[in-house]
Amino acid sequence: MFAQVYSSRYLNRMADTKLHIVGGGLAGSEAAWQAANMGVQVELHEMRPVRGTDAHQTDGLAELVCSNSFRSDDAETNAVGVLHAEMRLANSLIMAMGDANQVPAGGALAVDRDGFSDAVTRALETHPNITIVREEVATLPPTDWAQTIIATGPLTAPSLAEAICRETGVDSLAFFDAIAPIVHFDSIDFDKTWFQSRYDKVGPGGTGKDYINCALDREQYEAFLDALISGEKTEFKEWENVPYFDGCLPIEIMAERGRETLRHGPMKPMGLTNAHDPENKPYAVVQLRQDNALGTLYNMVGFQTKLKYGEQAKIFRMIPGLENAEFARLGGLHRNTYLNSPKLLDDRLQLNHRPGLRFAGQITGCEGYVESAAIGLIAGRLAAADLLGLDYSPPPKTSATGAIIDHITTGHVAYDEDGSSNERSKRSFQPMNVNFGLLPPIEVPREQDGKRLKGKEKSLAKKRAMSARALRDFEQWLDNHGRREAAE
């Protein structure tokens, strides 16, 4: 499993230095793995179990606190699938252990969360170049740490967050991220539910029947909607009044945005046929996805919530098939914190005024497990290269990895109502999942007879062309750096 460990003369050059990584989540774990495989001594600082968080339940590294899905594994027409493929090319620990612990999930890559975390923890604990230190780093790392990566994620301890704010001179932005409930499989009523992936799509480790589906007719949907909206919710203090990230809205917040919002979101019935009543199309559908390798736990897809626990159990048991549901975990919220990275970080993920201090993962303003790990992958390589004296550039913007880094370090341009952009709107930085909109445009191939493609065919052709370019350019970037390091 270990990649090539580079020449011992590099190690001599850095005999009194090591890479310090603060945070043992997905980004920190990936950064440690990449740097260690380049021959750098790594000290990985993880505060659990010395200090817990509001969302973690174990002391394991790379614990998944929200969904167990790494999302689409389609490397031809989905940007996150392209990111998966790029990370696999780069010997990603997160992707290797995700693949080794996958559970069926249609076209997505989902994992057994405990098996995944255990595997990542074992790999890092047994790596000869990695030392794991269980302690809280409560202040900004000392300046005599030549290279440091802060990868504390959305659950950064308050004391460290305050230290970062003092150092940067600006307030960190914050939002709430919601956790979906998990249901015991044997408490689901299969006289009312059925197995099917949307459009019967087969994904990694799947069969095309990887989700449990609960159908609602219009009357049931309307009653469920009313209960969500009127249900008692967790109250927050005034200082906690911060915006949600649109990609992870609580289910009841979506319900408040319109009666049809859920039917066009997590409860959309498209691509599904009720096995118990095939003649009548469901008005809405709740899907549950396998959460562990044993298949004993299933999570409610897209059902992040801030409802109080008692309300959750009562309201979610209104869903056909879940009347007697037993919950292994109810939903909840935790506060996310991220930097105004375009203003604070350079293109090598370093704090502008303090070279050698990098940030990685969700604290940089990327969103999603895989995106966070990808930023950790690059941060680890860049920090190791600096310790080794190597000339190492970030990946090209035409790659999925390079595109998400470019978004983090340059930001996006928001437009005013008149279509113009200005300095104020350019600063409206928000978390972002990887998507094809972040990659540079590409010429869409024509049909064999020279005619231009239109509609869906044009869209698919464009995505395939961008995916092929991304993988080709990322692999070339890896080859170039690999050859240079080997030659050194």
Sequence and secondary structure as in RCSB ss.txt:
>XXXX:A:sequence
MFAQVYSSRYLNRMADTKLHIVGGGLAGSEAAWQAANMGVQVELHEMRPVRGTDAHQTDGLAELVCSNSFRSDDA
ETNAVGVLHAEMRLANSLIMAMGDANQVPAGGALAVDRDGFSDAVTRALETHPNITIVREEVATLPPTDWAQTII
ATGPLTAPSLAEAICRETGVDSLAFFDAIAPIVHFDSIDFDKTWFQSRYDKVGPGGTGKDYINCALDREQYEAFL
DALISGEKTEFKEWENVPYFDGCLPIEIMAERGRETLRHGPMKPMGLTNAHDPENKPYAVVQLRQDNALGTLYNM
VGFQTKLKYGEQAKIFRMIPGLENAEFARLGGLHRNTYLNSPKLLDDRLQLNHRPGLRFAGQITGCEGYVESAAI
GLIAGRLAAADLLGLDYSPPPKTSATGAIIDHITTGHVAYDEDGSSNERSKRSFQPMNVNFGLLPPIEVPREQDG
KRLKGKEKSLAKKRAMSARALRDFEQWLDNHGRREAAE
>XXXX:A:secstr
       HHHHHHTTT  EEEE  SHHHHHHHHHHHHTT  EEEEE TTTS  SS  SS TT   S SEEEE  T
TT HHHHHHHHHHHTT HHHHHHHHTEE  TTEEEE HHHHHHHHHHHHHT TTEEEEE    S   TT SEEEE
  GGG  HHHHHHHHHHHSS  EEEEEEE  EEEGGGS TTTEEE  GGG   TT  S  EEEEEE HHHHHHHH
HHHHHS B    GGG     GGG  HHHHHHT TTTGGGTTT  TT   TT TTS  SEEEEEEE STTS EEEE
TT    B HHHHHHHHTTSTT TT  EEE  EEEEEEE  HHHHB TTSEETTEEEEEE GGGGTB SHHHHHHH
HHHHHHHHHHHHHT       TTSHHHHHHHHHHH    B TTS B HHHHT    B   GGGS        TTS
    HHHHHHHHHHHHHHHHHHHHHHHHHHHHHHHHH 
